[in-house]
């Protein structure tokens, strides 16, 4: 009769799990706001053409995207402050 193998010998060794990424988020919020601003400024150059084709609301969409970035930026600033606090511990 074969001798049973101990449980730890049957389980393959696994490498430790890597730490999850926790990058600073403020640059992402700023990049999004900058993208909306740049697109809005470019569309502003074509305002007459947008109005003629019935797409003048695209300018308002860019403005809304930029303005919604402000509370997003505030949330990301708070997230980064908490991330730095966690890293200091």
Steps between C-alpha positions, in 0.01 A plus 500: 500500500633842403578748769271811471671823409466784749264778392762782482704287261202456265418872473720678248689801629352825370682829479364775724235722347625837382377810675214673318586813306409824673625778273441870562162587346520881474694488170223288345233749607705791368563320171129437455415862572772617261368269228147643533639855496714441190215332310267783601746763378550317170123471453466868579696570183234311303201649678330622181536163333367324813200733510428440131502123548296512822785385723555817701421308817844335471647817648269467799601135537867604516419765759306246706789251478743762622271616783429142612877462523511751787320278756694205358822687563393571859426130555834397349687752717338347807581150373866593453518655847363176648743298286796700635367456853476121450850487355641691799376232740 
